[in-house]
Each structure stands twice: as structure tokens, then as C-alpha cells.
Amino acid sequence: MAARAKGYVYGALWETTGDCWTQCYPRRRIEHFLDFLSFVDQQIPEDKERIYAILDNLDMHHCRDLLLFMIHHERWEFVYQPTYAAYLNLIEPWWKVLRSLALKGRRFETWQEVVAAIEAATAYWNAHKHPFVWGRRRRHQPPRCSRKFSFQVKTLRI
């Protein structure tokens, strides 16, 4: 039985517009990550003065080459989410959607098939894009009355 080819998918989500970008690479390396950031930089309009990228704490996201990237791309700023707080990053639920669109229920024999599926899912998402909202969707629930200064408190009894 031959070993399957594998690779890594890098992705970015502009949550206010719903735009997303993905690129597939054969390995997870700093060069590929920087290449992906340069690709995203080309996709975002020049009139956007600031780009805030929210990153997790992967070692690659703290490398010296990233500092050099920031010197050459002054509008970029990197914000790191707290350790063990992936639920704070909007891209995590979006990855779940992308995996569902591209990979769910399918078996791939080659890496090129995976790349084609990721590209098709990304194109589908961008064709049907919408601002990405954090949290659960509230379908089939009556709209709440708008109340100023309302909040909820949950108590945990130990």
C-alpha cells in the first residue's frame, strides 16, 4: 500500500466582507507562510491602511522572517490570540465550514485532488460570501427586544 501524499492549507478570512483566500503547499514551512501572506497582501485593496492578522501561537508565527515581512509590509500588524483560546479566533469556525465544503465524505488518492477540492470550496465560498458572524446562528427564533445595558450572569455552583 503506497503512502498518501500530504500537504498543508493556509487560509485567511476577511470576516467583515466574507472574502477568503486559501493556498495549498507541500510542507508547513516559514517560506510558504510568508508566500501566503504576500498573496493575501496582494488581494486586499491598497486603500486599506491597516491589516490586522490574528494568529495562533504556532512557532512559525513568531519567526524572525515575519518581522522582516512586517518591515516591508508596513500596513500589517499581527495580533496573537491567548494560548488555548482558539474559540476566540473567527477563522476556526470558518475552517470547519471549509473542511465540510471541501473534504466531508470524500476520499482522496492524491494531494492534487485535495488541492482541487480546496480551490473549489474556496471559490464556492467566495461566490456566496457574506460577513462572517461569530457565535451560533439564531434561526427560527423570534427577534429579541432591544434593551440597553442588558446582560446575563451565569452562576456555577460547586
Stockholm file with secondary structure:
# STOCKHOLM 1.0

chainA/1-158         MAARAKGYVYGALWETTGDCWTQCYPRRRIEHFLDFLSFVDQQIPEDKERIYAILDNLDMHHCRDLLLFMIHHERWEFVYQPTYAAYLNLIEPWWKVLRSLALKGRRFETWQEVVAAIEAATAYWNAHKHPFVWGRRRRHQPPRCSRKFSFQVKTLRI
#=GR chainA/1-158 SS CCCCCCCEEEEEEETTTTEEEEEEESSCCHHHHHHHHHHHHHHSCTTCCCEEEEECCCGGGGCHHHHHHHHHCTTEEEEECCTTCGGGCTHHHHHHHHHHHHTTTCCCSSHHHHHHHHHHHHHHHHHTCCCCCSSCCCTTCCCCCCCTTCCCCCCCCC
#=GC SS_cons         CCCCCCCEEEEEEETTTTEEEEEEESSCCHHHHHHHHHHHHHHSCTTCCCEEEEECCCGGGGCHHHHHHHHHCTTEEEEECCTTCGGGCTHHHHHHHHHHHHTTTCCCSSHHHHHHHHHHHHHHHHHTCCCCCSSCCCTTCCCCCCCTTCCCCCCCCC
//
